[in-house]
Amino acid sequence: MSIKDIVKAIPLTSGVYLMKDAKGKVIYVGKAVSLRKRVQSYFRKSNAPISKTDILVSNIVDIDYIETASEAEALILEASLIKKYDPKFNVDLRDDKSYPYIVITDEKYPRILVDRPHQKNKKYTYYGPYVNPRLIREALKIIRKIFYFRLGTSTPERERLDHQIGLSDAPAHYELDNKQYKKNIKNVRLILEGKKDALYKSLRREMEQYSQERCYEEAAKVRDQLQAIGALYSGTKDVNYYKEAEQLQRALNLPRRPERIETFDISNIMGNQAVGSMVSFLNGKPDKNNYRRFKIKDVDGIDDFKMIAEIVRRRYQRLKREGKAYPDLIVIDGGKGQLSAACEQLAKLEVDIPIVSLAKKQEEVYLPKKRDPLRLSLDSLGLKLLQRTRDEAHRFAISYHRLLRGKKAFDRLRKD
């Protein structure tokens, strides 16, 4: 898939993008309120002298992205990924001391503040740097509603007021013991470092412990924190999807991780009211805005091979004509015959998209130009991803078939 097609497939939501070179190494991490618009801006032609951005673009071979629920959350994630990957084109930001940092102080009740330090205190912890101070403060407000912490300018009077208005468990009058406050700071650190899985694991363990001790009020508080963390990361890609997609990429020898999968199925009863369906999955989840239904127009009687050929031809003929991005993988519900029929149409259209078929009986995966099917373990995460798309295509086809049958029966009653 070309860079142009990759960019077209990126959503318009907020999030973080990761640009990679030919070796698959992350060379730049950025955030955006609209991922696609921001990434597209890198590839606009300019008559200006060669810049660092031009050099970056010349090295880009692939682009990954992670969606977030807001730009403020994208900022948190961006900083943690820069720290994780140390991309060479982010060096200027990392070394520029004019940008603000999030700072955690070294006190009995540590404060968290936003600062541009001329000289760093060795006892303090620094996160960043960040470009936008407004977004930093917005992000910290989101985090503070989940895990209370003292602000940089916090005073006992303000802490007392926070406690009275119920802003979590402020340590006013030191009703919040130091042990609990340290837990809060530890959890904030995990968020700022992008360690979502470790945070989930820690909170679940804490909730289970409270439940076992019958401390139900405390368990409920931790449960609420878990739900809030889930909302914080609700827009990000599912970790399980990454594992599924990576396994599928290896098993099928795909050129890239299959982020968008389009799956086709046919539904007909004795050749009557034959219909086709196509469902689209993006990052392992149904993308229902891109589902498509097809009334079979060119096939009389029962011929699943010709029906599959028709709907595949119509789908990709249109995408080609409109210049729209192709999926990373096509899945056909059926065996070798259905796959061959679909491949023939793609060849006629001169469209090059990885394609497989999945046969229900033995859950065998058929690949083009290979006689014997691929038998993935029934526990394979890659197979589970294929099954999920296949089952959804089947459900969608049957629902459309029932709709048409119902309309036909209704029309017959009206005529009678």
C-alpha positions as CSV (number, residue, x, y, z in Angstrom):
1,M,0.0,0.0,0.0
2,S,1.3,3.5,-0.9
3,I,1.8,6.3,1.6
4,K,-1.0,8.1,-0.2
5,D,-3.4,5.2,0.5
6,I,-2.1,4.9,4.1
7,V,-2.9,8.6,4.8
8,K,-6.3,8.3,3.2
9,A,-7.2,5.4,5.6
10,I,-6.2,7.5,8.7
11,P,-9.3,8.7,10.7
12,L,-10.2,12.4,11.3
13,T,-10.3,11.8,15.1
14,S,-7.8,13.1,17.6
15,G,-4.8,11.0,18.5
16,V,-1.1,10.3,18.0
17,Y,0.7,9.3,14.8
18,L,3.9,7.3,14.6
19,M,6.0,7.7,11.4
20,K,8.3,4.8,10.5
21,D,11.3,4.3,8.2
22,A,12.1,1.4,5.9
23,K,13.4,-0.7,8.8
24,G,10.1,-0.2,10.7
25,K,11.8,2.1,13.2
26,V,9.7,5.0,14.7
27,I,11.4,8.2,13.5
28,Y,8.7,10.7,14.6
29,V,5.8,10.9,17.0
30,G,3.2,13.6,16.9
31,K,-0.3,14.4,18.1
32,A,-3.2,16.0,16.4
33,V,-6.8,17.1,16.9
34,S,-7.5,15.6,13.5
35,L,-5.0,12.8,12.6
36,R,-5.6,12.6,8.9
37,K,-5.5,16.4,8.3
38,R,-2.3,16.7,10.3
39,V,-0.5,13.9,8.6
40,Q,-1.7,15.1,5.1
41,S,0.0,18.5,5.9
42,Y,3.4,16.9,5.9
43,F,3.0,15.8,2.2
44,R,1.9,19.1,0.7
45,K,4.3,20.4,-1.9
46,S,6.2,23.6,-1.1
47,N,8.6,25.8,-3.1
48,A,10.5,26.7,0.1
49,P,14.1,25.5,0.6
50,I,14.6,21.9,1.9
51,S,13.6,21.8,5.5
52,K,13.8,19.2,8.3
53,T,10.2,18.3,7.6
54,D,11.2,17.5,3.9
55,I,14.0,15.2,5.2
56,L,11.6,13.5,7.6
57,V,9.0,13.0,4.8
58,S,11.7,11.5,2.5
59,N,12.3,8.8,5.2
60,I,8.7,7.8,5.9
61,V,7.6,4.4,4.6
62,D,4.8,3.6,7.0
63,I,2.5,5.4,9.5
64,D,0.7,4.0,12.5
65,Y,-1.7,5.9,14.6
66,I,-3.5,5.6,18.0
67,E,-6.9,7.3,18.4
68,T,-7.7,9.1,21.6
69,A,-10.9,10.6,23.0
70,S,-9.4,14.1,23.1
71,E,-6.4,16.2,22.1
72,A,-5.4,16.6,25.8
73,E,-5.2,12.8,26.1
74,A,-3.2,12.6,22.9
75,L,-0.7,15.0,24.5
76,I,-0.2,12.6,27.4
77,L,0.3,9.6,25.1
78,E,2.6,11.5,22.7
79,A,5.1,12.4,25.5
80,S,5.2,8.8,26.7
81,L,5.8,7.4,23.2
82,I,8.6,9.9,22.5
83,K,10.2,8.7,25.7
84,K,9.7,5.1,24.7
85,Y,10.9,5.2,21.1
86,D,13.3,8.2,21.3
87,P,12.6,9.2,17.6
88,K,15.5,11.0,16.0
89,F,13.2,13.7,14.4
90,N,11.8,14.6,17.8
91,V,15.2,15.6,19.1
92,D,14.6,19.4,18.8
93,L,11.5,19.2,21.0
94,R,13.2,17.0,23.6
95,D,16.3,19.3,23.9
96,D,14.5,22.7,23.8
97,K,14.4,24.0,27.4
98,S,11.9,26.8,26.4
99,Y,9.0,24.3,26.4
100,P,7.1,23.4,29.6
101,Y,7.3,20.2,31.6
102,I,5.0,18.4,34.0
103,V,6.9,18.3,37.3
104,I,6.3,16.0,40.3
105,T,7.9,17.4,43.4
106,D,9.7,15.5,46.2
107,E,7.5,16.1,49.3
108,K,5.4,14.2,51.8
109,Y,2.4,15.1,49.7
110,P,4.1,15.7,46.3
111,R,2.7,18.5,44.2
112,I,2.3,18.3,40.4
113,L,3.0,21.5,38.5
114,V,3.7,22.9,35.0
115,D,7.1,24.6,34.8
116,R,9.9,25.7,32.4
117,P,12.9,24.8,34.5
118,H,16.2,26.6,33.8
119,Q,17.9,24.0,36.0
120,K,16.3,20.7,36.9
121,N,16.0,19.6,40.5
122,K,17.5,16.2,40.8
123,K,14.9,15.1,43.4
124,Y,12.0,16.0,41.1
125,T,10.5,14.0,38.3
126,Y,10.0,15.7,34.9
127,Y,7.7,14.6,32.0
128,G,7.9,16.2,28.6
129,P,8.7,18.7,27.2
130,Y,5.3,19.7,25.8
131,V,4.5,22.4,23.2
132,N,1.1,23.6,24.5
133,P,0.8,24.7,28.1
134,R,-3.0,25.0,27.8
135,L,-3.3,21.3,26.8
136,I,-1.0,20.3,29.6
137,R,-3.3,21.9,32.2
138,E,-6.4,20.4,30.5
139,A,-4.8,17.0,30.6
140,L,-3.9,17.4,34.3
141,K,-7.5,18.4,35.1
142,I,-8.7,15.1,33.5
143,I,-6.2,13.0,35.5
144,R,-6.9,14.9,38.8
145,K,-10.6,14.0,38.7
146,I,-9.5,10.3,38.8
147,F,-6.5,10.5,41.2
148,Y,-6.4,13.5,43.4
149,F,-3.0,15.3,43.7
150,R,-1.9,18.7,45.0
151,L,-1.4,21.4,42.4
152,G,1.7,23.5,42.0
153,T,0.2,26.5,43.8
154,S,-1.8,24.4,46.2
155,T,-2.4,25.9,49.7
156,P,-4.0,24.3,52.8
157,E,-7.1,26.6,52.3
158,R,-7.5,25.5,48.7
159,E,-7.1,21.8,49.7
160,R,-9.7,22.2,52.4
161,L,-12.1,23.7,49.8
162,D,-11.4,20.9,47.4
163,H,-12.2,18.4,50.1
164,Q,-15.5,20.2,51.0
165,I,-16.7,20.2,47.4
166,G,-15.9,16.6,46.9
167,L,-13.0,16.8,44.5
168,S,-11.8,13.3,45.2
169,D,-10.0,12.7,48.5
170,A,-8.0,15.9,49.0
171,P,-5.6,15.7,51.9
172,A,-7.3,18.5,53.8
173,H,-6.8,18.0,57.5
174,Y,-4.7,15.1,56.3
175,E,-7.7,12.8,56.3
176,L,-6.1,11.1,53.4
177,D,-3.2,9.2,54.7
178,N,0.2,9.4,53.1
179,K,0.0,5.7,51.9
180,Q,-3.1,6.4,49.8
181,Y,-1.7,9.7,48.5
182,K,1.4,7.9,47.3
183,K,-0.8,5.4,45.5
184,N,-2.4,8.3,43.7
185,I,0.9,9.8,42.7
186,K,2.1,6.4,41.5
187,N,-1.0,6.0,39.3
188,V,-0.5,9.5,37.9
189,R,3.1,8.5,37.0
190,L,1.8,5.4,35.2
191,I,-0.6,7.5,33.1
192,L,2.1,10.0,32.2
193,E,4.5,7.2,31.3
194,G,1.9,5.5,29.0
195,K,1.8,2.3,31.1
196,K,-1.9,1.7,30.8
197,D,-1.7,-2.1,31.2
198,A,0.3,-1.8,34.4
199,L,-2.2,0.7,35.8
200,Y,-5.2,-1.5,35.0
201,K,-3.5,-4.5,36.6
202,S,-2.7,-2.6,39.7
203,L,-6.2,-1.2,40.2
204,R,-7.9,-4.5,39.5
205,R,-5.7,-6.2,42.1
206,E,-6.5,-3.4,44.6
207,M,-10.3,-3.7,43.9
208,E,-10.2,-7.5,44.3
209,Q,-8.3,-7.2,47.6
210,Y,-10.9,-4.7,49.0
211,S,-13.7,-7.0,47.9
212,Q,-12.1,-10.0,49.6
213,E,-11.8,-7.9,52.8
214,R,-15.4,-6.8,52.4
215,C,-14.4,-3.2,52.2
216,Y,-17.1,-2.6,49.6
217,E,-17.1,1.2,49.7
218,E,-13.3,1.3,48.9
219,A,-13.8,-1.4,46.2
220,A,-16.5,0.8,44.6
221,K,-14.1,3.8,44.6
222,V,-11.4,1.8,42.8
223,R,-14.1,0.4,40.4
224,D,-15.0,4.0,39.5
225,Q,-11.4,4.8,38.9
226,L,-11.1,1.8,36.6
227,Q,-14.1,3.0,34.6
228,A,-12.7,6.6,34.4
229,I,-9.4,5.2,33.1
230,G,-11.3,3.2,30.6
231,A,-13.1,6.3,29.4
232,L,-9.7,8.2,29.3
233,Y,-8.4,5.6,26.8
234,S,-11.7,4.8,25.1
235,G,-10.5,6.0,21.8
236,T,-7.2,4.1,21.7
237,K,-6.6,1.0,19.7
238,D,-7.3,-2.2,21.5
239,V,-4.2,-4.0,22.7
240,N,-5.8,-7.4,21.8
241,Y,-6.3,-6.2,18.3
242,Y,-2.6,-5.5,17.9
243,K,-1.9,-9.0,18.9
244,E,-4.5,-10.4,16.6
245,A,-3.4,-8.3,13.6
246,E,0.3,-9.1,14.1
247,Q,-0.4,-12.8,14.3
248,L,-2.5,-12.6,11.1
249,Q,0.1,-10.6,9.3
250,R,2.7,-13.3,10.1
251,A,0.4,-16.2,9.3
252,L,-0.7,-14.8,5.9
253,N,2.7,-13.1,5.1
254,L,0.9,-9.8,4.6
255,P,3.0,-6.7,3.7
256,R,1.5,-4.7,6.6
257,R,-0.6,-5.2,9.7
258,P,-4.3,-5.4,8.5
259,E,-6.0,-2.4,10.0
260,R,-8.9,-2.3,7.6
261,I,-10.5,-5.6,6.6
262,E,-13.4,-6.0,4.2
263,T,-15.3,-9.3,4.3
264,F,-17.9,-10.6,1.8
265,D,-20.7,-13.1,2.1
266,I,-23.7,-14.2,0.0
267,S,-27.2,-15.0,1.3
268,N,-30.0,-16.7,-0.8
269,I,-32.7,-19.3,-0.4
270,M,-33.1,-21.5,-3.6
271,G,-31.8,-18.6,-5.6
272,N,-34.5,-16.2,-4.6
273,Q,-33.8,-12.7,-3.4
274,A,-30.0,-13.3,-3.6
275,V,-28.0,-10.6,-1.8
276,G,-24.4,-9.9,-1.0
277,S,-22.9,-8.1,2.0
278,M,-19.6,-6.5,2.8
279,V,-18.6,-5.5,6.3
280,S,-15.7,-3.3,7.1
281,F,-13.6,-3.8,10.3
282,L,-11.2,-1.0,11.4
283,N,-8.6,-1.9,14.0
284,G,-10.5,-5.0,14.9
285,K,-13.9,-3.4,15.4
286,P,-16.9,-3.0,13.1
287,D,-16.9,0.2,11.1
288,K,-20.6,0.2,10.3
289,N,-20.5,3.5,8.3
290,N,-18.6,1.6,5.6
291,Y,-20.9,-1.5,5.5
292,R,-22.3,-2.2,2.0
293,R,-25.3,-4.3,0.7
294,F,-25.6,-5.6,-2.8
295,K,-28.7,-6.9,-4.7
296,I,-27.4,-9.5,-7.1
297,K,-28.1,-8.2,-10.6
298,D,-26.2,-10.4,-13.1
299,V,-26.7,-13.9,-11.8
300,D,-29.8,-16.1,-12.4
301,G,-30.3,-19.2,-10.2
302,I,-27.9,-20.5,-7.6
303,D,-24.2,-19.8,-8.3
304,D,-22.3,-18.6,-5.3
305,F,-19.1,-18.3,-7.3
306,K,-20.6,-15.8,-9.8
307,M,-22.4,-13.9,-7.0
308,I,-19.1,-13.4,-5.1
309,A,-17.5,-12.4,-8.4
310,E,-20.2,-9.8,-9.0
311,I,-20.1,-8.1,-5.6
312,V,-16.3,-8.0,-5.5
313,R,-16.1,-6.5,-9.0
314,R,-18.7,-3.9,-8.1
315,R,-17.0,-2.9,-4.8
316,Y,-13.5,-2.4,-6.1
317,Q,-14.5,-1.1,-9.5
318,R,-16.1,1.7,-7.7
319,L,-13.2,2.3,-5.3
320,K,-10.8,2.4,-8.2
321,R,-13.1,4.8,-10.2
322,E,-13.4,7.1,-7.2
323,G,-9.8,6.9,-6.2
324,K,-10.5,5.8,-2.7
325,A,-8.2,3.8,-0.4
326,Y,-8.3,0.0,-0.6
327,P,-8.5,-2.2,2.5
328,D,-5.4,-4.0,3.9
329,L,-7.1,-7.4,3.5
330,I,-10.2,-8.9,1.8
331,V,-11.8,-11.9,3.3
332,I,-14.3,-14.1,1.4
333,D,-16.7,-16.4,3.2
334,G,-16.2,-19.7,1.4
335,G,-13.6,-22.0,0.0
336,K,-11.2,-22.3,-2.9
337,G,-13.9,-21.7,-5.5
338,Q,-15.2,-18.5,-4.0
339,L,-11.6,-17.2,-3.6
340,S,-10.7,-18.0,-7.2
341,A,-13.8,-16.2,-8.5
342,A,-12.9,-13.1,-6.4
343,C,-9.2,-13.2,-7.5
344,E,-10.2,-13.3,-11.1
345,Q,-12.2,-10.1,-10.7
346,L,-9.4,-8.3,-8.9
347,A,-7.0,-9.3,-11.7
348,K,-9.3,-8.0,-14.4
349,L,-9.5,-4.7,-12.5
350,E,-5.7,-4.6,-12.0
351,V,-6.3,-4.1,-8.3
352,D,-3.6,-5.6,-6.0
353,I,-5.1,-6.3,-2.5
354,P,-4.2,-9.2,-0.2
355,I,-7.1,-11.6,-0.2
356,V,-8.1,-14.9,1.5
357,S,-11.2,-17.0,2.0
358,L,-12.4,-18.7,5.2
359,A,-14.3,-22.0,4.9
360,K,-16.8,-22.6,7.8
361,K,-16.6,-26.4,8.0
362,Q,-13.0,-26.8,9.1
363,E,-12.2,-23.1,9.6
364,E,-9.6,-23.5,6.8
365,V,-7.9,-20.4,5.3
366,Y,-7.4,-20.5,1.5
367,L,-4.8,-18.3,-0.1
368,P,-4.4,-17.4,-3.8
369,K,-2.0,-19.7,-5.8
370,K,-1.8,-22.2,-3.0
371,R,-3.5,-25.6,-3.4
372,D,-3.8,-26.7,0.2
373,P,-5.5,-24.5,2.8
374,L,-3.8,-23.0,5.8
375,R,-5.0,-24.5,9.1
376,L,-4.5,-22.1,11.9
377,S,-4.8,-23.2,15.5
378,L,-8.3,-22.8,16.8
379,D,-6.8,-20.7,19.6
380,S,-5.0,-18.4,17.1
381,L,-5.8,-14.8,17.7
382,G,-5.4,-14.2,14.0
383,L,-8.1,-16.8,13.2
384,K,-10.4,-15.3,15.8
385,L,-10.1,-11.9,14.0
386,L,-11.0,-13.6,10.7
387,Q,-13.9,-15.4,12.3
388,R,-15.2,-12.2,13.8
389,T,-15.4,-10.4,10.4
390,R,-16.8,-13.5,8.7
391,D,-19.6,-14.0,11.3
392,E,-20.5,-10.3,11.1
393,A,-20.7,-10.4,7.3
394,H,-22.9,-13.5,7.5
395,R,-25.2,-11.8,10.0
396,F,-25.4,-8.6,7.9
397,A,-26.2,-10.6,4.7
398,I,-29.0,-12.6,6.4
399,S,-30.5,-9.4,7.9
400,Y,-30.6,-7.8,4.4
401,H,-32.1,-11.0,2.9
402,R,-34.8,-11.1,5.5
403,L,-35.6,-7.4,4.9
404,L,-36.1,-8.0,1.2
405,R,-38.2,-11.1,1.8
406,G,-40.4,-9.1,4.1
407,K,-40.8,-6.3,1.6
408,K,-41.7,-8.8,-1.1
409,A,-44.3,-10.5,1.2
410,F,-45.8,-7.1,2.1
411,D,-46.0,-6.1,-1.6
412,R,-47.8,-9.3,-2.3
413,L,-50.3,-8.7,0.4
414,R,-51.0,-5.2,-0.9
415,K,-51.7,-6.6,-4.4
416,D,-54.1,-9.2,-2.9
